[in-house]
Amino acid sequence: MKLVDEIRAQLGDQWIAEIYEKRVRSQRTRAYHLDISARENSPEILHTLLGIELKVANRRFACPDLATARYMRVFARLGCHSFAVPYDITKISVIADELETLWHQMLLFVDDQMKGRETSIKGRVRSSLVRKLRDEIDAIGAGDAMPAFDRPTRQSGR
């Protein structure tokens, strides 16, 4: 869709897949897999007696903390099955903030670009953008299930 490519070009560096590649995949990560449908979803963060969970449709996924749940919610919205989660938990909150902000900016930008057009066209453009983002994130990949710990330690250096 030509309109999707134009919107992508206008967003430039403010593109979720680009931030994912530069800020997440460039560091030590672990892969995370969600068994969800490959479409735009409406995930919810639930605070239960057992901790924090991410609910996508009828499925629930346990999350270690709120920052991780917020981070995962961005990828669940896009319908990504596999994605990388930063191994350093101190970086997850900052990246989650940035990705959530980019998501909302993209939606506002699309609404602004689609003023005066039919609702069905807006829906098709939005679903095409989500599909393009999902495809780019899938192409970047989720990486290994666990990061490689190939740095020498004091004990191994003896």
FIKOLZA-1660 file (N, C-alpha, C; in steps of 0.1 Angstrom, whole numbers, plus 5000, padded with zeros to 4 digits):
% residues 158
   i   px   py   pz ch aa at
   1 5008 4988 5000  A  M  N
   1 5000 5000 5000  A  M CA
   1 5009 5012 5000  A  M  C
   2 5007 5021 4990  A  K  N
   2 5015 5033 4988  A  K CA
   2 5014 5042 5000  A  K  C
   3 5002 5044 5005  A  L  N
   3 5000 5053 5016  A  L CA
   3 5007 5049 5029  A  L  C
   4 5008 5036 5031  A  V  N
   4 5016 5030 5043  A  V CA
   4 5030 5034 5042  A  V  C
   5 5036 5032 5029  A  D  N
   5 5050 5035 5027  A  D CA
   5 5053 5050 5029  A  D  C
   6 5043 5059 5025  A  E  N
   6 5045 5073 5027  A  E CA
   6 5045 5076 5042  A  E  C
   7 5035 5070 5050  A  I  N
   7 5035 5073 5064  A  I CA
   7 5047 5068 5071  A  I  C
   8 5052 5056 5067  A  R  N
   8 5065 5051 5072  A  R CA
   8 5076 5060 5070  A  R  C
   9 5077 5066 5058  A  A  N
   9 5088 5075 5054  A  A CA
   9 5087 5088 5062  A  A  C
  10 5075 5093 5065  A  Q  N
  10 5073 5105 5072  A  Q CA
  10 5076 5103 5087  A  Q  C
  11 5074 5091 5092  A  L  N
  11 5077 5089 5106  A  L CA
  11 5092 5088 5109  A  L  C
  12 5100 5084 5098  A  G  N
  12 5114 5083 5099  A  G CA
  12 5119 5075 5111  A  G  C
  13 5127 5081 5120  A  D  N
  13 5133 5074 5131  A  D CA
  13 5123 5071 5142  A  D  C
  14 5111 5077 5141  A  Q  N
  14 5101 5074 5151  A  Q CA
  14 5092 5062 5147  A  Q  C
  15 5099 5051 5144  A  W  N
  15 5093 5038 5139  A  W CA
  15 5096 5027 5149  A  W  C
  16 5086 5020 5154  A  I  N
  16 5088 5010 5165  A  I CA
  16 5099 5000 5161  A  I  C
  17 5098 4995 5149  A  A  N
  17 5108 4984 5144  A  A CA
  17 5122 4990 5144  A  A  C
  18 5124 5002 5141  A  E  N
  18 5137 5008 5141  A  E CA
  18 5143 5009 5155  A  E  C
  19 5135 5014 5164  A  I  N
  19 5139 5015 5178  A  I CA
  19 5142 5001 5184  A  I  C
  20 5133 4991 5180  A  Y  N
  20 5135 4978 5184  A  Y CA
  20 5149 4973 5180  A  Y  C
  21 5152 4975 5167  A  E  N
  21 5165 4970 5162  A  E CA
  21 5177 4978 5169  A  E  C
  22 5176 4991 5170  A  K  N
  22 5187 4999 5175  A  K CA
  22 5189 4998 5190  A  K  C
  23 5178 4998 5197  A  R  N
  23 5179 4999 5212  A  R CA
  23 5177 4986 5219  A  R  C
  24 5171 4976 5213  A  V  N
  24 5168 4963 5220  A  V CA
  24 5178 4953 5215  A  V  C
  25 5177 4950 5202  A  R  N
  25 5185 4939 5196  A  R CA
  25 5200 4942 5196  A  R  C
  26 5204 4954 5198  A  S  N
  26 5218 4957 5199  A  S CA
  26 5225 4954 5212  A  S  C
  27 5216 4950 5222  A  Q  N
  27 5222 4946 5235  A  Q CA
  27 5219 4932 5238  A  Q  C
  28 5222 4927 5250  A  R  N
  28 5220 4913 5254  A  R CA
  28 5205 4912 5257  A  R  C
  29 5199 4902 5250  A  T  N
  29 5184 4900 5252  A  T CA
  29 5181 4885 5254  A  T  C
  30 5169 4882 5257  A  R  N
  30 5164 4869 5257  A  R CA
  30 5151 4869 5249  A  R  C
  31 5148 4858 5242  A  A  N
  31 5136 4857 5234  A  A CA
  31 5124 4854 5242  A  A  C
  32 5113 4860 5238  A  Y  N
  32 5100 4857 5245  A  Y CA
  32 5090 4854 5234  A  Y  C
  33 5082 4844 5237  A  H  N
  33 5072 4839 5227  A  H CA
  33 5058 4840 5233  A  H  C
  34 5049 4846 5225  A  L  N
  34 5035 4847 5229  A  L CA
  34 5027 4839 5219  A  L  C
  35 5017 4831 5224  A  D  N
  35 5008 4823 5215  A  D CA
  35 4996 4831 5213  A  D  C
  36 4997 4841 5204  A  I  N
  36 4985 4850 5201  A  I CA
  36 4983 4851 5186  A  I  C
  37 4972 4857 5182  A  S  N
  37 4969 4858 5168  A  S CA
  37 4977 4869 5162  A  S  C
  38 4981 4867 5149  A  A  N
  38 4989 4877 5142  A  A CA
  38 4980 4888 5136  A  A  C
  39 4975 4897 5145  A  R  N
  39 4967 4908 5141  A  R CA
  39 4968 4918 5152  A  R  C
  40 4962 4930 5150  A  E  N
  40 4962 4940 5161  A  E CA
  40 4953 4935 5172  A  E  C
  41 4959 4935 5184  A  N  N
  41 4952 4930 5196  A  N CA
  41 4950 4942 5206  A  N  C
  42 4941 4939 5216  A  S  N
  42 4939 4949 5226  A  S CA
  42 4943 4943 5240  A  S  C
  43 4956 4942 5243  A  P  N
  43 4961 4935 5255  A  P CA
  43 4958 4944 5267  A  P  C
  44 4956 4937 5278  A  E  N
  44 4954 4944 5291  A  E CA
  44 4964 4939 5301  A  E  C
  45 4968 4948 5310  A  I  N
  45 4977 4945 5321  A  I CA
  45 4968 4943 5333  A  I  C
  46 4969 4931 5339  A  L  N
  46 4961 4927 5351  A  L CA
  46 4970 4926 5363  A  L  C
  47 4965 4932 5374  A  H  N
  47 4972 4930 5387  A  H CA
  47 4964 4920 5395  A  H  C
  48 4969 4908 5397  A  T  N
  48 4962 4897 5403  A  T CA
  48 4969 4894 5417  A  T  C
  49 4963 4885 5424  A  L  N
  49 4969 4880 5436  A  L CA
  49 4983 4873 5434  A  L  C
  50 4984 4867 5422  A  L  N
  50 4996 4860 5418  A  L CA
  50 5007 4869 5412  A  L  C
  51 5004 4881 5410  A  G  N
  51 5013 4891 5404  A  G CA
  51 5007 4898 5392  A  G  C
  52 5016 4902 5383  A  I  N
  52 5012 4909 5371  A  I CA
  52 5011 4900 5359  A  I  C
  53 5000 4901 5352  A  E  N
  53 4997 4893 5340  A  E CA
  53 4994 4902 5328  A  E  C
  54 4997 4897 5316  A  L  N
  54 4993 4904 5304  A  L CA
  54 4982 4895 5298  A  L  C
  55 4970 4901 5296  A  K  N
  55 4959 4893 5290  A  K CA
  55 4957 4898 5276  A  K  C
  56 4958 4888 5267  A  V  N
  56 4956 4890 5252  A  V CA
  56 4945 4881 5248  A  V  C
  57 4933 4886 5244  A  A  N
  57 4921 4878 5241  A  A CA
  57 4918 4870 5253  A  A  C
  58 4918 4857 5252  A  N  N
  58 4915 4848 5263  A  N CA
  58 4928 4842 5270  A  N  C
  59 4939 4846 5266  A  R  N
  59 4952 4841 5271  A  R CA
  59 4958 4850 5281  A  R  C
  60 4964 4844 5291  A  R  N
  60 4971 4852 5301  A  R CA
  60 4986 4848 5302  A  R  C
  61 4995 4858 5303  A  F  N
  61 5009 4855 5304  A  F CA
  61 5015 4862 5316  A  F  C
  62 5022 4854 5324  A  A  N
  62 5027 4860 5337  A  A CA
  62 5039 4869 5333  A  A  C
  63 5040 4880 5340  A  C  N
  63 5051 4890 5338  A  C CA
  63 5058 4892 5352  A  C  C
  64 5071 4893 5351  A  P  N
  64 5078 4895 5364  A  P CA
  64 5076 4908 5371  A  P  C
  65 5073 4919 5363  A  D  N
  65 5071 4932 5368  A  D CA
  65 5063 4940 5358  A  D  C
  66 5059 4952 5363  A  L  N
  66 5050 4961 5355  A  L CA
  66 5057 4966 5342  A  L  C
  67 5070 4969 5344  A  A  N
  67 5078 4974 5332  A  A CA
  67 5078 4964 5321  A  A  C
  68 5080 4951 5324  A  T  N
  68 5081 4940 5314  A  T CA
  68 5067 4939 5308  A  T  C
  69 5056 4940 5316  A  A  N
  69 5043 4938 5311  A  A CA
  69 5040 4949 5301  A  A  C
  70 5044 4962 5304  A  R  N
  70 5042 4973 5295  A  R CA
  70 5050 4971 5282  A  R  C
  71 5062 4966 5283  A  Y  N
  71 5070 4963 5272  A  Y CA
  71 5064 4952 5263  A  Y  C
  72 5059 4942 5269  A  M  N
  72 5053 4931 5262  A  M CA
  72 5040 4935 5255  A  M  C
  73 5033 4944 5262  A  R  N
  73 5020 4949 5256  A  R CA
  73 5021 4955 5243  A  R  C
  74 5033 4962 5240  A  V  N
  74 5035 4968 5227  A  V CA
  74 5035 4958 5216  A  V  C
  75 5043 4947 5219  A  F  N
  75 5044 4936 5209  A  F CA
  75 5031 4928 5208  A  F  C
  76 5024 4927 5219  A  A  N
  76 5011 4920 5218  A  A CA
  76 5001 4928 5210  A  A  C
  77 5001 4941 5211  A  R  N
  77 4992 4949 5203  A  R CA
  77 4995 4947 5188  A  R  C
  78 5007 4945 5184  A  L  N
  78 5011 4943 5170  A  L CA
  78 5008 4928 5166  A  L  C
  79 5006 4919 5175  A  G  N
  79 5004 4905 5172  A  G CA
  79 5017 4898 5169  A  G  C
  80 5028 4902 5175  A  C  N
  80 5041 4896 5173  A  C CA
  80 5042 4883 5182  A  C  C
  81 5045 4872 5175  A  H  N
  81 5046 4859 5182  A  H CA
  81 5059 4859 5190  A  H  C
  82 5070 4863 5185  A  S  N
  82 5083 4862 5191  A  S CA
  82 5090 4876 5190  A  S  C
  83 5097 4880 5201  A  F  N
  83 5104 4892 5202  A  F CA
  83 5114 4891 5213  A  F  C
  84 5124 4901 5213  A  A  N
  84 5134 4901 5223  A  A CA
  84 5131 4910 5234  A  A  C
  85 5135 4905 5246  A  V  N
  85 5133 4913 5259  A  V CA
  85 5147 4916 5264  A  V  C
  86 5150 4929 5267  A  P  N
  86 5163 4932 5272  A  P CA
  86 5166 4924 5285  A  P  C
  87 5178 4918 5286  A  Y  N
  87 5182 4910 5297  A  Y CA
  87 5184 4919 5310  A  Y  C
  88 5189 4931 5308  A  D  N
  88 5191 4941 5318  A  D CA
  88 5177 4947 5322  A  D  C
  89 5172 4943 5333  A  I  N
  89 5158 4948 5337  A  I CA
  89 5158 4963 5340  A  I  C
  90 5169 4969 5342  A  T  N
  90 5169 4984 5344  A  T CA
  90 5166 4992 5331  A  T  C
  91 5168 4985 5320  A  K  N
  91 5166 4992 5307  A  K CA
  91 5151 4990 5301  A  K  C
  92 5144 4980 5307  A  I  N
  92 5131 4977 5301  A  I CA
  92 5121 4988 5303  A  I  C
  93 5121 4995 5314  A  S  N
  93 5111 5006 5316  A  S CA
  93 5113 5017 5307  A  S  C
  94 5125 5021 5304  A  V  N
  94 5128 5032 5295  A  V CA
  94 5124 5029 5281  A  V  C
  95 5127 5017 5277  A  I  N
  95 5124 5013 5263  A  I CA
  95 5109 5011 5262  A  I  C
  96 5102 5006 5272  A  A  N
  96 5088 5004 5272  A  A CA
  96 5081 5018 5271  A  A  C
  97 5086 5028 5278  A  D  N
  97 5081 5042 5277  A  D CA
  97 5082 5047 5263  A  D  C
  98 5093 5045 5257  A  E  N
  98 5096 5050 5243  A  E CA
  98 5087 5043 5233  A  E  C
  99 5086 5029 5234  A  L  N
  99 5078 5022 5225  A  L CA
  99 5063 5025 5226  A  L  C
 100 5058 5027 5238  A  E  N
 100 5044 5031 5240  A  E CA
 100 5041 5044 5234  A  E  C
 101 5051 5054 5237  A  T  N
 101 5049 5067 5231  A  T CA
 101 5049 5067 5216  A  T  C
 102 5058 5059 5210  A  L  N
 102 5058 5058 5195  A  L CA
 102 5045 5052 5190  A  L  C
 103 5040 5042 5197  A  W  N
 103 5027 5036 5193  A  W CA
 103 5016 5047 5192  A  W  C
 104 5015 5054 5203  A  H  N
 104 5004 5064 5203  A  H CA
 104 5007 5076 5193  A  H  C
 105 5019 5080 5191  A  Q  N
 105 5022 5090 5181  A  Q CA
 105 5019 5085 5167  A  Q  C
 106 5022 5072 5165  A  M  N
 106 5019 5067 5151  A  M CA
 106 5003 5067 5149  A  M  C
 107 4996 5063 5159  A  L  N
 107 4981 5064 5158  A  L CA
 107 4976 5078 5156  A  L  C
 108 4981 5087 5163  A  L  N
 108 4977 5101 5161  A  L CA
 108 4981 5106 5148  A  L  C
 109 4993 5103 5143  A  F  N
 109 4997 5107 5130  A  F CA
 109 4988 5101 5119  A  F  C
 110 4985 5088 5120  A  V  N
 110 4976 5082 5110  A  V CA
 110 4962 5089 5110  A  V  C
 111 4957 5092 5122  A  D  N
 111 4944 5099 5123  A  D CA
 111 4945 5113 5117  A  D  C
 112 4956 5119 5119  A  D  N
 112 4958 5133 5113  A  D CA
 112 4959 5132 5098  A  D  C
 113 4966 5122 5092  A  Q  N
 113 4967 5120 5078  A  Q CA
 113 4954 5115 5071  A  Q  C
 114 4946 5109 5079  A  M  N
 114 4933 5103 5073  A  M CA
 114 4921 5112 5076  A  M  C
 115 4923 5124 5080  A  K  N
 115 4911 5133 5082  A  K CA
 115 4903 5134 5070  A  K  C
 116 4890 5132 5071  A  G  N
 116 4881 5134 5060  A  G CA
 116 4879 5121 5052  A  G  C
 117 4886 5111 5055  A  R  N
 117 4884 5099 5047  A  R CA
 117 4875 5089 5054  A  R  C
 118 4871 5079 5047  A  E  N
 118 4861 5069 5052  A  E CA
 118 4868 5061 5064  A  E  C
 119 4859 5057 5073  A  T  N
 119 4864 5048 5084  A  T CA
 119 4870 5035 5079  A  T  C
 120 4865 5030 5069  A  S  N
 120 4870 5017 5064  A  S CA
 120 4884 5019 5058  A  S  C
 121 4887 5030 5052  A  I  N
 121 4900 5033 5046  A  I CA
 121 4910 5035 5058  A  I  C
 122 4906 5042 5068  A  K  N
 122 4914 5044 5080  A  K CA
 122 4918 5030 5086  A  K  C
 123 4908 5021 5087  A  G  N
 123 4910 5008 5093  A  G CA
 123 4920 5000 5085  A  G  C
 124 4919 5001 5072  A  R  N
 124 4928 4993 5063  A  R CA
 124 4942 4998 5064  A  R  C
 125 4943 5012 5064  A  V  N
 125 4957 5018 5066  A  V CA
 125 4963 5014 5079  A  V  C
 126 4955 5014 5090  A  R  N
 126 4960 5011 5103  A  R CA
 126 4964 4996 5103  A  R  C
 127 4956 4987 5098  A  S  N
 127 4960 4973 5098  A  S CA
 127 4972 4970 5089  A  S  C
 128 4973 4978 5079  A  S  N
 128 4985 4976 5070  A  S CA
 128 4998 4981 5077  A  S  C
 129 4997 4992 5085  A  L  N
 129 5008 4996 5092  A  L CA
 129 5012 4986 5103  A  L  C
 130 5002 4981 5110  A  V  N
 130 5005 4971 5120  A  V CA
 130 5012 4958 5114  A  V  C
 131 5007 4954 5102  A  R  N
 131 5012 4943 5095  A  R CA
 131 5027 4945 5091  A  R  C
 132 5029 4958 5086  A  K  N
 132 5043 4961 5082  A  K CA
 132 5052 4961 5094  A  K  C
 133 5048 4967 5105  A  L  N
 133 5056 4967 5117  A  L CA
 133 5059 4953 5122  A  L  C
 134 5049 4944 5122  A  R  N
 134 5050 4930 5127  A  R CA
 134 5060 4923 5118  A  R  C
 135 5059 4925 5104  A  D  N
 135 5068 4918 5095  A  D CA
 135 5082 4923 5097  A  D  C
 136 5084 4936 5099  A  E  N
 136 5098 4941 5102  A  E CA
 136 5104 4936 5115  A  E  C
 137 5096 4935 5125  A  I  N
 137 5101 4930 5138  A  I CA
 137 5104 4915 5137  A  I  C
 138 5095 4908 5129  A  D  N
 138 5098 4893 5127  A  D CA
 138 5111 4892 5119  A  D  C
 139 5114 4901 5109  A  A  N
 139 5126 4900 5101  A  A CA
 139 5138 4903 5110  A  A  C
 140 5137 4912 5120  A  I  N
 140 5148 4915 5129  A  I CA
 140 5151 4903 5138  A  I  C
 141 5140 4896 5142  A  G  N
 141 5142 4884 5150  A  G CA
 141 5141 4886 5165  A  G  C
 142 5139 4875 5172  A  A  N
 142 5139 4875 5186  A  A CA
 142 5152 4872 5193  A  A  C
 143 5161 4866 5185  A  G  N
 143 5174 4862 5191  A  G CA
 143 5173 4849 5198  A  G  C
 144 5183 4846 5207  A  D  N
 144 5184 4834 5214  A  D CA
 144 5174 4834 5226  A  D  C
 145 5170 4822 5230  A  A  N
 145 5162 4820 5242  A  A CA
 145 5168 4826 5254  A  A  C
 146 5181 4824 5256  A  M  N
 146 5189 4830 5267  A  M CA
 146 5202 4836 5261  A  M  C
 147 5206 4847 5267  A  P  N
 147 5218 4854 5261  A  P CA
 147 5231 4846 5264  A  P  C
 148 5241 4848 5256  A  A  N
 148 5253 4841 5257  A  A CA
 148 5261 4849 5268  A  A  C
 149 5266 4841 5278  A  F  N
 149 5275 4847 5288  A  F CA
 149 5289 4843 5285  A  F  C
 150 5295 4850 5275  A  D  N
 150 5308 4847 5270  A  D CA
 150 5319 4856 5276  A  D  C
 151 5316 4863 5286  A  R  N
 151 5326 4872 5292  A  R CA
 151 5333 4864 5303  A  R  C
 152 5346 4866 5304  A  P  N
 152 5354 4858 5314  A  P CA
 152 5350 4863 5328  A  P  C
 153 5350 4854 5337  A  T  N
 153 5347 4857 5351  A  T CA
 153 5360 4856 5359  A  T  C
 154 5360 4860 5372  A  R  N
 154 5372 4858 5380  A  R CA
 154 5375 4844 5382  A  R  C
 155 5365 4835 5384  A  Q  N
 155 5368 4821 5386  A  Q CA
 155 5374 4814 5374  A  Q  C
 156 5369 4818 5362  A  S  N
 156 5374 4811 5350  A  S CA
 156 5387 4817 5345  A  S  C
 157 5391 4828 5351  A  G  N
 157 5404 4834 5347  A  G CA
 157 5416 4828 5355  A  G  C
 158 5414 4820 5364  A  R  N
 158 5425 4814 5372  A  R CA
 158 5433 4804 5364  A  R  C
% end
